[in-house]
Amino acid sequence: MIIEVWTKDKYARNEEAGLLARLTRAGLDIKTVRLSRLYKIEAPWTKKDFDRLGAELLTDNITEDYSLSKRPGIKGGWRAEVWLKNSATDVIGESVKEAIHDLLGRSPSNVRFGRAYY
């Protein structure tokens, strides 16, 4: 299951403005960008378990939202996902795996961290 987490529009301006500036400097004609974090959690658990992880562990409920499907994108825009190679050590994934064990009392078989760019 992939849990996607993003900063609410009210708080995301600086983060997204930085990416937009970098892309513009690279010569791309882009007007709007959105960012999100992706957590691929491999475990045979219920939707309720994954909802709990999204709500209680992976988000700050004041400034962030999450989804078990995918973030509503930019109308007419594109989505690109970026993940580490499986051979690369994913320190964020390992930390989240340990935190999941602390919260639920059981560990997933694997956790990988990635980014989605809209």
Biopython code that builds the backbone (N, CA, C, O; Angstrom):
import numpy as np
from Bio.PDB.StructureBuilder import StructureBuilder

atoms = [
    (1, "MET", "N", (0.849, -1.176, 0.000)),
    (1, "MET", "CA", (0.000, 0.000, 0.000)),
    (1, "MET", "C", (0.893, 1.237, 0.000)),
    (1, "MET", "O", (1.895, 1.301, 0.713)),
    (2, "ILE", "N", (0.514, 2.200, -0.800)),
    (2, "ILE", "CA", (1.241, 3.471, -0.818)),
    (2, "ILE", "C", (0.406, 4.521, -0.104)),
    (2, "ILE", "O", (-0.761, 4.732, -0.436)),
    (3, "ILE", "N", (1.009, 5.175, 0.874)),
    (3, "ILE", "CA", (0.378, 6.299, 1.561)),
    (3, "ILE", "C", (1.062, 7.559, 1.047)),
    (3, "ILE", "O", (2.284, 7.693, 1.117)),
    (4, "GLU", "N", (0.257, 8.476, 0.530)),
    (4, "GLU", "CA", (0.783, 9.726, -0.008)),
    (4, "GLU", "C", (0.452, 10.857, 0.957)),
    (4, "GLU", "O", (-0.697, 11.012, 1.372)),
    (5, "VAL", "N", (1.462, 11.646, 1.310)),
    (5, "VAL", "CA", (1.315, 12.734, 2.283)),
    (5, "VAL", "C", (1.755, 14.037, 1.619)),
    (5, "VAL", "O", (2.794, 14.085, 0.959)),
    (6, "TRP", "N", (0.963, 15.085, 1.797)),
    (6, "TRP", "CA", (1.321, 16.383, 1.232)),
    (6, "TRP", "C", (0.955, 17.502, 2.196)),
    (6, "TRP", "O", (0.078, 17.355, 3.047)),
    (7, "THR", "N", (1.642, 18.612, 2.042)),
    (7, "THR", "CA", (1.379, 19.788, 2.852)),
    (7, "THR", "C", (0.122, 20.472, 2.330)),
    (7, "THR", "O", (-0.054, 20.625, 1.121)),
    (8, "LYS", "N", (-0.748, 20.881, 3.244)),
    (8, "LYS", "CA", (-1.979, 21.580, 2.845)),
    (8, "LYS", "C", (-1.631, 22.862, 2.109)),
    (8, "LYS", "O", (-0.617, 23.498, 2.399)),
    (9, "ASP", "N", (-2.475, 23.241, 1.154)),
    (9, "ASP", "CA", (-2.208, 24.408, 0.305)),
    (9, "ASP", "C", (-1.850, 25.649, 1.113)),
    (9, "ASP", "O", (-0.981, 26.425, 0.713)),
    (10, "LYS", "N", (-2.513, 25.836, 2.239)),
    (10, "LYS", "CA", (-2.290, 27.016, 3.069)),
    (10, "LYS", "C", (-0.833, 27.128, 3.540)),
    (10, "LYS", "O", (-0.331, 28.230, 3.763)),
    (11, "TYR", "N", (-0.159, 25.978, 3.687)),
    (11, "TYR", "CA", (1.202, 25.958, 4.235)),
    (11, "TYR", "C", (2.270, 25.585, 3.210)),
    (11, "TYR", "O", (3.459, 25.636, 3.525)),
    (12, "ALA", "N", (1.880, 25.216, 2.004)),
    (12, "ALA", "CA", (2.818, 24.657, 1.029)),
    (12, "ALA", "C", (3.484, 25.683, 0.131)),
    (12, "ALA", "O", (4.335, 25.317, -0.680)),
    (13, "ARG", "N", (3.132, 26.935, 0.245)),
    (13, "ARG", "CA", (3.621, 27.944, -0.704)),
    (13, "ARG", "C", (5.141, 27.986, -0.827)),
    (13, "ARG", "O", (5.663, 27.958, -1.942)),
    (14, "ASN", "N", (5.859, 28.053, 0.284)),
    (14, "ASN", "CA", (7.328, 28.169, 0.239)),
    (14, "ASN", "C", (7.970, 26.926, -0.373)),
    (14, "ASN", "O", (8.859, 27.027, -1.218)),
    (15, "GLU", "N", (7.518, 25.772, 0.056)),
    (15, "GLU", "CA", (8.063, 24.515, -0.446)),
    (15, "GLU", "C", (7.877, 24.405, -1.962)),
    (15, "GLU", "O", (8.810, 24.056, -2.687)),
    (16, "GLU", "N", (6.683, 24.702, -2.424)),
    (16, "GLU", "CA", (6.388, 24.580, -3.850)),
    (16, "GLU", "C", (7.011, 25.713, -4.659)),
    (16, "GLU", "O", (7.381, 25.511, -5.816)),
    (17, "ALA", "N", (7.132, 26.908, -4.065)),
    (17, "ALA", "CA", (7.777, 28.025, -4.757)),
    (17, "ALA", "C", (9.251, 27.717, -5.003)),
    (17, "ALA", "O", (9.791, 28.096, -6.043)),
    (18, "GLY", "N", (9.902, 27.045, -4.078)),
    (18, "GLY", "CA", (11.301, 26.675, -4.251)),
    (18, "GLY", "C", (11.496, 25.718, -5.414)),
    (18, "GLY", "O", (12.414, 25.887, -6.217)),
    (19, "LEU", "N", (10.630, 24.707, -5.508)),
    (19, "LEU", "CA", (10.712, 23.770, -6.626)),
    (19, "LEU", "C", (10.407, 24.470, -7.945)),
    (19, "LEU", "O", (11.085, 24.240, -8.946)),
    (20, "LEU", "N", (9.398, 25.314, -7.944)),
    (20, "LEU", "CA", (9.026, 26.044, -9.162)),
    (20, "LEU", "C", (10.196, 26.909, -9.640)),
    (20, "LEU", "O", (10.471, 26.965, -10.839)),
    (21, "ALA", "N", (10.879, 27.575, -8.723)),
    (21, "ALA", "CA", (12.031, 28.421, -9.079)),
    (21, "ALA", "C", (13.153, 27.580, -9.686)),
    (21, "ALA", "O", (13.761, 27.985, -10.677)),
    (22, "ARG", "N", (13.434, 26.411, -9.102)),
    (22, "ARG", "CA", (14.494, 25.543, -9.641)),
    (22, "ARG", "C", (14.141, 25.052, -11.042)),
    (22, "ARG", "O", (14.999, 25.022, -11.924)),
    (23, "LEU", "N", (12.887, 24.670, -11.247)),
    (23, "LEU", "CA", (12.470, 24.185, -12.568)),
    (23, "LEU", "C", (12.494, 25.303, -13.609)),
    (23, "LEU", "O", (12.847, 25.071, -14.766)),
    (24, "THR", "N", (12.124, 26.496, -13.204)),
    (24, "THR", "CA", (12.145, 27.641, -14.109)),
    (24, "THR", "C", (13.588, 27.972, -14.506)),
    (24, "THR", "O", (13.864, 28.250, -15.673)),
    (25, "ARG", "N", (14.512, 27.941, -13.527)),
    (25, "ARG", "CA", (15.931, 28.182, -13.826)),
    (25, "ARG", "C", (16.488, 27.124, -14.773)),
    (25, "ARG", "O", (17.435, 27.382, -15.515)),
    (26, "ALA", "N", (15.889, 25.923, -14.740)),
    (26, "ALA", "CA", (16.333, 24.846, -15.636)),
    (26, "ALA", "C", (15.757, 25.017, -17.045)),
    (26, "ALA", "O", (16.040, 24.220, -17.939)),
    (27, "GLY", "N", (14.951, 26.056, -17.231)),
    (27, "GLY", "CA", (14.425, 26.340, -18.565)),
    (27, "GLY", "C", (13.056, 25.766, -18.848)),
    (27, "GLY", "O", (12.593, 25.816, -19.988)),
    (28, "LEU", "N", (12.399, 25.225, -17.845)),
    (28, "LEU", "CA", (11.066, 24.660, -18.049)),
    (28, "LEU", "C", (9.995, 25.731, -17.863)),
    (28, "LEU", "O", (10.076, 26.539, -16.938)),
    (29, "ASP", "N", (9.019, 25.739, -18.719)),
    (29, "ASP", "CA", (7.925, 26.701, -18.642)),
    (29, "ASP", "C", (6.789, 26.089, -17.832)),
    (29, "ASP", "O", (5.848, 25.522, -18.387)),
    (30, "ILE", "N", (6.892, 26.212, -16.515)),
    (30, "ILE", "CA", (5.923, 25.611, -15.600)),
    (30, "ILE", "C", (5.305, 26.700, -14.744)),
    (30, "ILE", "O", (6.006, 27.582, -14.246)),
    (31, "LYS", "N", (3.999, 26.639, -14.575)),
    (31, "LYS", "CA", (3.279, 27.666, -13.804)),
    (31, "LYS", "C", (2.944, 27.217, -12.381)),
    (31, "LYS", "O", (2.910, 28.032, -11.458)),
    (32, "THR", "N", (2.697, 25.918, -12.210)),
    (32, "THR", "CA", (2.260, 25.408, -10.918)),
    (32, "THR", "C", (2.909, 24.055, -10.649)),
    (32, "THR", "O", (3.046, 23.233, -11.555)),
    (33, "VAL", "N", (3.304, 23.829, -9.409)),
    (33, "VAL", "CA", (3.840, 22.531, -8.999)),
    (33, "VAL", "C", (3.212, 22.121, -7.677)),
    (33, "VAL", "O", (2.748, 22.960, -6.905)),
    (34, "ARG", "N", (3.207, 20.835, -7.433)),
    (34, "ARG", "CA", (2.781, 20.288, -6.152)),
    (34, "ARG", "C", (3.764, 19.175, -5.802)),
    (34, "ARG", "O", (4.300, 18.510, -6.688)),
    (35, "LEU", "N", (3.994, 18.979, -4.512)),
    (35, "LEU", "CA", (4.904, 17.952, -4.017)),
    (35, "LEU", "C", (4.180, 17.053, -3.024)),
    (35, "LEU", "O", (3.231, 17.476, -2.365)),
    (36, "SER", "N", (4.631, 15.827, -2.925)),
    (36, "SER", "CA", (4.139, 14.970, -1.852)),
    (36, "SER", "C", (5.176, 13.901, -1.534)),
    (36, "SER", "O", (6.059, 13.599, -2.336)),
    (37, "ARG", "N", (5.039, 13.343, -0.342)),
    (37, "ARG", "CA", (5.897, 12.246, 0.095)),
    (37, "ARG", "C", (5.132, 10.941, -0.093)),
    (37, "ARG", "O", (3.917, 10.890, 0.103)),
    (38, "LEU", "N", (5.847, 9.892, -0.471)),
    (38, "LEU", "CA", (5.242, 8.584, -0.675)),
    (38, "LEU", "C", (5.881, 7.576, 0.267)),
    (38, "LEU", "O", (7.101, 7.546, 0.429)),
    (39, "TYR", "N", (5.053, 6.759, 0.880)),
    (39, "TYR", "CA", (5.529, 5.674, 1.733)),
    (39, "TYR", "C", (4.919, 4.380, 1.213)),
    (39, "TYR", "O", (3.710, 4.175, 1.320)),
    (40, "LYS", "N", (5.747, 3.507, 0.650)),
    (40, "LYS", "CA", (5.281, 2.207, 0.168)),
    (40, "LYS", "C", (5.499, 1.208, 1.290)),
    (40, "LYS", "O", (6.631, 0.868, 1.635)),
    (41, "ILE", "N", (4.392, 0.747, 1.851)),
    (41, "ILE", "CA", (4.447, -0.138, 3.012)),
    (41, "ILE", "C", (3.946, -1.512, 2.578)),
    (41, "ILE", "O", (2.793, -1.665, 2.174)),
    (42, "GLU", "N", (4.821, -2.501, 2.665)),
    (42, "GLU", "CA", (4.479, -3.853, 2.250)),
    (42, "GLU", "C", (4.087, -4.667, 3.476)),
    (42, "GLU", "O", (4.934, -5.077, 4.270)),
    (43, "ALA", "N", (2.779, -4.889, 3.611)),
    (43, "ALA", "CA", (2.253, -5.654, 4.733)),
    (43, "ALA", "C", (0.829, -6.093, 4.405)),
    (43, "ALA", "O", (0.100, -5.358, 3.739)),
    (44, "PRO", "N", (0.423, -7.270, 4.855)),
    (44, "PRO", "CA", (-0.929, -7.778, 4.583)),
    (44, "PRO", "C", (-1.944, -7.277, 5.617)),
    (44, "PRO", "O", (-2.594, -8.073, 6.294)),
    (45, "TRP", "N", (-2.069, -5.978, 5.729)),
    (45, "TRP", "CA", (-2.906, -5.389, 6.755)),
    (45, "TRP", "C", (-4.192, -4.824, 6.170)),
    (45, "TRP", "O", (-4.358, -4.755, 4.952)),
    (46, "THR", "N", (-5.096, -4.424, 7.049)),
    (46, "THR", "CA", (-6.380, -3.873, 6.627)),
    (46, "THR", "C", (-6.235, -2.385, 6.278)),
    (46, "THR", "O", (-5.260, -1.729, 6.644)),
    (47, "LYS", "N", (-7.234, -1.887, 5.564)),
    (47, "LYS", "CA", (-7.275, -0.463, 5.224)),
    (47, "LYS", "C", (-7.279, 0.377, 6.504)),
    (47, "LYS", "O", (-6.690, 1.457, 6.543)),
    (48, "LYS", "N", (-7.935, -0.115, 7.535)),
    (48, "LYS", "CA", (-7.991, 0.598, 8.820)),
    (48, "LYS", "C", (-6.585, 0.780, 9.407)),
    (48, "LYS", "O", (-6.279, 1.836, 9.961)),
    (49, "ASP", "N", (-5.741, -0.231, 9.289)),
    (49, "ASP", "CA", (-4.357, -0.131, 9.783)),
    (49, "ASP", "C", (-3.586, 0.947, 9.021)),
    (49, "ASP", "O", (-2.876, 1.758, 9.617)),
    (50, "PHE", "N", (-3.738, 0.943, 7.686)),
    (50, "PHE", "CA", (-3.027, 1.937, 6.880)),
    (50, "PHE", "C", (-3.569, 3.346, 7.135)),
    (50, "PHE", "O", (-2.805, 4.310, 7.152)),
    (51, "ASP", "N", (-4.881, 3.466, 7.334)),
    (51, "ASP", "CA", (-5.460, 4.762, 7.695)),
    (51, "ASP", "C", (-4.878, 5.262, 9.014)),
    (51, "ASP", "O", (-4.588, 6.449, 9.163)),
    (52, "ARG", "N", (-4.713, 4.369, 9.944)),
    (52, "ARG", "CA", (-4.143, 4.754, 11.238)),
    (52, "ARG", "C", (-2.706, 5.257, 11.072)),
    (52, "ARG", "O", (-2.316, 6.246, 11.693)),
    (53, "LEU", "N", (-1.925, 4.575, 10.237)),
    (53, "LEU", "CA", (-0.560, 5.024, 9.984)),
    (53, "LEU", "C", (-0.545, 6.419, 9.361)),
    (53, "LEU", "O", (0.246, 7.276, 9.756)),
    (54, "GLY", "N", (-1.427, 6.640, 8.382)),
    (54, "GLY", "CA", (-1.499, 7.942, 7.741)),
    (54, "GLY", "C", (-1.900, 9.039, 8.706)),
    (54, "GLY", "O", (-1.316, 10.123, 8.708)),
    (55, "ALA", "N", (-2.893, 8.755, 9.524)),
    (55, "ALA", "CA", (-3.432, 9.774, 10.424)),
    (55, "ALA", "C", (-2.570, 10.011, 11.658)),
    (55, "ALA", "O", (-2.400, 11.155, 12.082)),
    (56, "GLU", "N", (-2.023, 8.947, 12.239)),
    (56, "GLU", "CA", (-1.340, 9.069, 13.524)),
    (56, "GLU", "C", (0.189, 9.116, 13.451)),
    (56, "GLU", "O", (0.837, 9.599, 14.379)),
    (57, "LEU", "N", (0.761, 8.622, 12.366)),
    (57, "LEU", "CA", (2.217, 8.520, 12.312)),
    (57, "LEU", "C", (2.859, 9.400, 11.237)),
    (57, "LEU", "O", (3.849, 10.081, 11.500)),
    (58, "LEU", "N", (2.303, 9.384, 10.048)),
    (58, "LEU", "CA", (2.991, 9.987, 8.904)),
    (58, "LEU", "C", (2.609, 11.428, 8.629)),
    (58, "LEU", "O", (3.254, 12.072, 7.801)),
    (59, "THR", "N", (1.593, 11.961, 9.283)),
    (59, "THR", "CA", (1.183, 13.337, 9.015)),
    (59, "THR", "C", (1.126, 14.176, 10.279)),
    (59, "THR", "O", (0.939, 13.673, 11.387)),
    (60, "ASP", "N", (1.293, 15.463, 10.070)),
    (60, "ASP", "CA", (0.989, 16.463, 11.079)),
    (60, "ASP", "C", (-0.423, 16.927, 10.714)),
    (60, "ASP", "O", (-0.608, 17.593, 9.695)),
    (61, "ASN", "N", (-1.406, 16.589, 11.524)),
    (61, "ASN", "CA", (-2.809, 16.830, 11.170)),
    (61, "ASN", "C", (-3.153, 18.298, 10.942)),
    (61, "ASN", "O", (-4.154, 18.600, 10.293)),
    (62, "ILE", "N", (-2.354, 19.197, 11.456)),
    (62, "ILE", "CA", (-2.635, 20.622, 11.265)),
    (62, "ILE", "C", (-2.183, 21.078, 9.883)),
    (62, "ILE", "O", (-2.900, 21.823, 9.214)),
    (63, "THR", "N", (-1.008, 20.642, 9.449)),
    (63, "THR", "CA", (-0.436, 21.175, 8.204)),
    (63, "THR", "C", (-0.435, 20.197, 7.038)),
    (63, "THR", "O", (-0.093, 20.590, 5.923)),
    (64, "GLU", "N", (-0.808, 18.932, 7.254)),
    (64, "GLU", "CA", (-0.699, 17.938, 6.189)),
    (64, "GLU", "C", (-1.966, 17.109, 6.028)),
    (64, "GLU", "O", (-2.768, 16.978, 6.953)),
    (65, "ASP", "N", (-2.127, 16.556, 4.834)),
    (65, "ASP", "CA", (-3.185, 15.597, 4.513)),
    (65, "ASP", "C", (-2.527, 14.338, 3.966)),
    (65, "ASP", "O", (-1.355, 14.353, 3.590)),
    (66, "TYR", "N", (-3.295, 13.241, 3.922)),
    (66, "TYR", "CA", (-2.778, 12.005, 3.349)),
    (66, "TYR", "C", (-3.890, 11.304, 2.582)),
    (66, "TYR", "O", (-5.072, 11.611, 2.736)),
    (67, "SER", "N", (-3.478, 10.364, 1.760)),
    (67, "SER", "CA", (-4.422, 9.566, 0.999)),
    (67, "SER", "C", (-3.845, 8.172, 0.815)),
    (67, "SER", "O", (-2.630, 7.995, 0.729)),
    (68, "LEU", "N", (-4.732, 7.186, 0.757)),
    (68, "LEU", "CA", (-4.294, 5.823, 0.477)),
    (68, "LEU", "C", (-4.352, 5.534, -1.017)),
    (68, "LEU", "O", (-3.864, 4.498, -1.470)),
    (69, "SER", "N", (-4.935, 6.430, -1.773)),
    (69, "SER", "CA", (-4.922, 6.247, -3.221)),
    (69, "SER", "C", (-3.870, 7.178, -3.785)),
    (69, "SER", "O", (-2.703, 6.793, -3.865)),
    (70, "LYS", "N", (-4.235, 8.385, -4.178)),
    (70, "LYS", "CA", (-3.231, 9.364, -4.572)),
    (70, "LYS", "C", (-3.798, 10.757, -4.400)),
    (70, "LYS", "O", (-5.012, 10.961, -4.378)),
    (71, "ARG", "N", (-2.911, 11.687, -4.281)),
    (71, "ARG", "CA", (-3.301, 13.079, -4.088)),
    (71, "ARG", "C", (-4.022, 13.599, -5.327)),
    (71, "ARG", "O", (-3.630, 13.297, -6.455)),
    (72, "PRO", "N", (-5.066, 14.373, -5.114)),
    (72, "PRO", "CA", (-5.664, 15.026, -6.279)),
    (72, "PRO", "C", (-4.605, 15.901, -6.948)),
    (72, "PRO", "O", (-4.055, 16.804, -6.318)),
    (73, "GLY", "N", (-4.326, 15.642, -8.188)),
    (73, "GLY", "CA", (-3.254, 16.342, -8.895)),
    (73, "GLY", "C", (-3.695, 17.685, -9.433)),
    (73, "GLY", "O", (-4.757, 18.201, -9.084)),
    (74, "ILE", "N", (-2.872, 18.228, -10.274)),
    (74, "ILE", "CA", (-3.167, 19.487, -10.939)),
    (74, "ILE", "C", (-3.945, 19.150, -12.199)),
    (74, "ILE", "O", (-3.521, 18.300, -12.982)),
    (75, "LYS", "N", (-5.067, 19.801, -12.402)),
    (75, "LYS", "CA", (-5.888, 19.513, -13.570)),
    (75, "LYS", "C", (-5.072, 19.732, -14.846)),
    (75, "LYS", "O", (-4.489, 20.798, -15.046)),
    (76, "GLY", "N", (-5.040, 18.723, -15.693)),
    (76, "GLY", "CA", (-4.281, 18.809, -16.935)),
    (76, "GLY", "C", (-2.782, 18.666, -16.751)),
    (76, "GLY", "O", (-2.023, 18.883, -17.696)),
    (77, "GLY", "N", (-2.336, 18.302, -15.544)),
    (77, "GLY", "CA", (-0.905, 18.198, -15.265)),
    (77, "GLY", "C", (-0.421, 16.763, -15.294)),
    (77, "GLY", "O", (-1.176, 15.837, -15.590)),
    (78, "TRP", "N", (0.835, 16.600, -14.986)),
    (78, "TRP", "CA", (1.493, 15.302, -14.972)),
    (78, "TRP", "C", (1.939, 14.962, -13.563)),
    (78, "TRP", "O", (2.087, 15.840, -12.713)),
    (79, "ARG", "N", (2.149, 13.688, -13.330)),
    (79, "ARG", "CA", (2.647, 13.199, -12.043)),
    (79, "ARG", "C", (3.881, 12.354, -12.309)),
    (79, "ARG", "O", (3.870, 11.487, -13.183)),
    (80, "ALA", "N", (4.946, 12.607, -11.557)),
    (80, "ALA", "CA", (6.162, 11.786, -11.635)),
    (80, "ALA", "C", (6.497, 11.301, -10.235)),
    (80, "ALA", "O", (6.534, 12.085, -9.286)),
    (81, "GLU", "N", (6.742, 10.005, -10.114)),
    (81, "GLU", "CA", (7.161, 9.425, -8.842)),
    (81, "GLU", "C", (8.654, 9.139, -8.908)),
    (81, "GLU", "O", (9.163, 8.647, -9.915)),
    (82, "VAL", "N", (9.344, 9.455, -7.820)),
    (82, "VAL", "CA", (10.782, 9.208, -7.737)),
    (82, "VAL", "C", (11.040, 8.357, -6.495)),
    (82, "VAL", "O", (10.691, 8.739, -5.379)),
    (83, "TRP", "N", (11.656, 7.200, -6.713)),
    (83, "TRP", "CA", (11.974, 6.265, -5.635)),
    (83, "TRP", "C", (13.466, 5.948, -5.694)),
    (83, "TRP", "O", (14.079, 6.030, -6.759)),
    (84, "LEU", "N", (14.044, 5.590, -4.558)),
    (84, "LEU", "CA", (15.407, 5.082, -4.538)),
    (84, "LEU", "C", (15.427, 3.704, -5.208)),
    (84, "LEU", "O", (14.422, 2.993, -5.219)),
    (85, "LYS", "N", (16.572, 3.344, -5.759)),
    (85, "LYS", "CA", (16.735, 1.983, -6.272)),
    (85, "LYS", "C", (16.584, 1.008, -5.104)),
    (85, "LYS", "O", (16.897, 1.340, -3.961)),
    (86, "ASN", "N", (16.102, -0.190, -5.404)),
    (86, "ASN", "CA", (15.960, -1.189, -4.349)),
    (86, "ASN", "C", (17.289, -1.546, -3.708)),
    (86, "ASN", "O", (17.326, -1.965, -2.551)),
    (87, "SER", "N", (18.377, -1.387, -4.442)),
    (87, "SER", "CA", (19.698, -1.715, -3.903)),
    (87, "SER", "C", (20.241, -0.622, -2.978)),
    (87, "SER", "O", (21.215, -0.848, -2.261)),
    (88, "ALA", "N", (19.618, 0.556, -2.989)),
    (88, "ALA", "CA", (20.074, 1.664, -2.138)),
    (88, "ALA", "C", (19.457, 1.547, -0.746)),
    (88, "ALA", "O", (18.305, 1.139, -0.596)),
    (89, "THR", "N", (20.229, 1.905, 0.251)),
    (89, "THR", "CA", (19.719, 1.913, 1.619)),
    (89, "THR", "C", (18.746, 3.077, 1.772)),
    (89, "THR", "O", (19.065, 4.221, 1.450)),
    (90, "ASP", "N", (17.565, 2.764, 2.267)),
    (90, "ASP", "CA", (16.516, 3.774, 2.450)),
    (90, "ASP", "C", (16.392, 4.055, 3.949)),
    (90, "ASP", "O", (15.624, 3.391, 4.646)),
    (91, "VAL", "N", (17.143, 5.034, 4.439)),
    (91, "VAL", "CA", (17.159, 5.314, 5.879)),
    (91, "VAL", "C", (15.808, 5.841, 6.364)),
    (91, "VAL", "O", (15.407, 5.562, 7.494)),
    (92, "ILE", "N", (15.112, 6.592, 5.531)),
    (92, "ILE", "CA", (13.785, 7.068, 5.926)),
    (92, "ILE", "C", (12.834, 5.877, 6.033)),
    (92, "ILE", "O", (12.076, 5.764, 6.996)),
    (93, "GLY", "N", (12.880, 4.999, 5.047)),
    (93, "GLY", "CA", (12.039, 3.802, 5.082)),
    (93, "GLY", "C", (12.303, 2.954, 6.316)),
    (93, "GLY", "O", (11.366, 2.462, 6.943)),
    (94, "GLU", "N", (13.576, 2.779, 6.670)),
    (94, "GLU", "CA", (13.925, 1.997, 7.861)),
    (94, "GLU", "C", (13.406, 2.661, 9.135)),
    (94, "GLU", "O", (12.910, 1.980, 10.032)),
    (95, "SER", "N", (13.520, 3.985, 9.217)),
    (95, "SER", "CA", (13.019, 4.711, 10.390)),
    (95, "SER", "C", (11.506, 4.581, 10.508)),
    (95, "SER", "O", (10.975, 4.374, 11.599)),
    (96, "VAL", "N", (10.815, 4.704, 9.375)),
    (96, "VAL", "CA", (9.353, 4.577, 9.386)),
    (96, "VAL", "C", (8.955, 3.150, 9.765)),
    (96, "VAL", "O", (7.984, 2.953, 10.495)),
    (97, "LYS", "N", (9.685, 2.168, 9.281)),
    (97, "LYS", "CA", (9.404, 0.771, 9.632)),
    (97, "LYS", "C", (9.482, 0.565, 11.144)),
    (97, "LYS", "O", (8.629, -0.107, 11.725)),
    (98, "GLU", "N", (10.493, 1.135, 11.774)),
    (98, "GLU", "CA", (10.633, 1.032, 13.228)),
    (98, "GLU", "C", (9.505, 1.767, 13.945)),
    (98, "GLU", "O", (8.984, 1.282, 14.949)),
    (99, "ALA", "N", (9.128, 2.942, 13.428)),
    (99, "ALA", "CA", (8.040, 3.707, 14.037)),
    (99, "ALA", "C", (6.714, 2.971, 13.904)),
    (99, "ALA", "O", (5.883, 3.020, 14.812)),
    (100, "ILE", "N", (6.510, 2.292, 12.787)),
    (100, "ILE", "CA", (5.290, 1.495, 12.601)),
    (100, "ILE", "C", (5.230, 0.393, 13.644)),
    (100, "ILE", "O", (4.179, 0.135, 14.230)),
    (101, "HIS", "N", (6.366, -0.257, 13.871)),
    (101, "HIS", "CA", (6.399, -1.305, 14.894)),
    (101, "HIS", "C", (6.047, -0.730, 16.264)),
    (101, "HIS", "O", (5.307, -1.349, 17.028)),
    (102, "ASP", "N", (6.571, 0.443, 16.571)),
    (102, "ASP", "CA", (6.266, 1.075, 17.857)),
    (102, "ASP", "C", (4.784, 1.408, 17.984)),
    (102, "ASP", "O", (4.218, 1.288, 19.070)),
    (103, "LEU", "N", (4.146, 1.827, 16.888)),
    (103, "LEU", "CA", (2.730, 2.212, 16.921)),
    (103, "LEU", "C", (1.796, 1.010, 16.916)),
    (103, "LEU", "O", (0.862, 0.943, 17.716)),
    (104, "LEU", "N", (2.043, 0.058, 16.016)),
    (104, "LEU", "CA", (1.110, -1.062, 15.838)),
    (104, "LEU", "C", (1.517, -2.347, 16.561)),
    (104, "LEU", "O", (0.705, -3.258, 16.724)),
    (105, "GLY", "N", (2.780, -2.413, 16.993)),
    (105, "GLY", "CA", (3.242, -3.622, 17.664)),
    (105, "GLY", "C", (3.631, -4.727, 16.695)),
    (105, "GLY", "O", (3.888, -5.853, 17.121)),
    (106, "ARG", "N", (3.679, -4.431, 15.402)),
    (106, "ARG", "CA", (4.124, -5.390, 14.392)),
    (106, "ARG", "C", (4.793, -4.610, 13.259)),
    (106, "ARG", "O", (4.512, -3.432, 13.042)),
    (107, "SER", "N", (5.673, -5.292, 12.552)),
    (107, "SER", "CA", (6.446, -4.613, 11.506)),
    (107, "SER", "C", (6.011, -5.065, 10.121)),
    (107, "SER", "O", (5.681, -6.234, 9.921)),
    (108, "PRO", "N", (6.010, -4.140, 9.161)),
    (108, "PRO", "CA", (5.792, -4.536, 7.774)),
    (108, "PRO", "C", (7.038, -5.248, 7.259)),
    (108, "PRO", "O", (8.105, -5.144, 7.865)),
    (109, "SER", "N", (6.915, -5.966, 6.157)),
    (109, "SER", "CA", (8.090, -6.637, 5.610)),
    (109, "SER", "C", (9.074, -5.641, 5.005)),
    (109, "SER", "O", (10.280, -5.883, 5.000)),
    (110, "ASN", "N", (8.555, -4.504, 4.489)),
    (110, "ASN", "CA", (9.440, -3.513, 3.880)),
    (110, "ASN", "C", (8.726, -2.163, 3.837)),
    (110, "ASN", "O", (7.502, -2.101, 3.726)),
    (111, "VAL", "N", (9.509, -1.079, 3.926)),
    (111, "VAL", "CA", (8.998, 0.280, 3.752)),
    (111, "VAL", "C", (9.986, 1.028, 2.874)),
    (111, "VAL", "O", (11.192, 1.000, 3.121)),
    (112, "ARG", "N", (9.474, 1.699, 1.845)),
    (112, "ARG", "CA", (10.301, 2.519, 0.955)),
    (112, "ARG", "C", (9.725, 3.929, 0.933)),
    (112, "ARG", "O", (8.512, 4.123, 1.007)),
    (113, "PHE", "N", (10.616, 4.906, 0.829)),
    (113, "PHE", "CA", (10.226, 6.312, 0.785)),
    (113, "PHE", "C", (10.461, 6.844, -0.621)),
    (113, "PHE", "O", (11.446, 6.502, -1.275)),
    (114, "GLY", "N", (9.533, 7.694, -1.075)),
    (114, "GLY", "CA", (9.688, 8.316, -2.382)),
    (114, "GLY", "C", (9.034, 9.686, -2.399)),
    (114, "GLY", "O", (8.513, 10.160, -1.389)),
    (115, "ARG", "N", (9.071, 10.305, -3.556)),
    (115, "ARG", "CA", (8.456, 11.634, -3.757)),
    (115, "ARG", "C", (7.576, 11.590, -4.987)),
    (115, "ARG", "O", (7.865, 10.878, -5.950)),
    (116, "ALA", "N", (6.508, 12.349, -4.949)),
    (116, "ALA", "CA", (5.659, 12.553, -6.129)),
    (116, "ALA", "C", (5.718, 14.036, -6.469)),
    (116, "ALA", "O", (5.625, 14.895, -5.593)),
    (117, "TYR", "N", (5.874, 14.315, -7.743)),
    (117, "TYR", "CA", (5.924, 15.689, -8.239)),
    (117, "TYR", "C", (4.788, 15.859, -9.235)),
    (117, "TYR", "O", (4.630, 15.060, -10.158)),
    (118, "TYR", "N", (4.003, 16.904, -9.039)),
    (118, "TYR", "CA", (2.913, 17.220, -9.959)),
    (118, "TYR", "C", (3.250, 18.507, -10.671)),
    (118, "TYR", "O", (2.472, 18.975, -11.502)),
]
sb = StructureBuilder()
sb.init_structure("model")
sb.init_model(0)
sb.init_chain("A")
sb.init_seg("    ")
for serial, (resi, resn, name, xyz) in enumerate(atoms, 1):
    if name == "N":
        sb.init_residue(resn, " ", resi, " ")
    sb.init_atom(name, np.array(xyz, "f"), 0.0, 1.0, " ", f" {name:<3s}", serial, name[0])
structure = sb.get_structure()
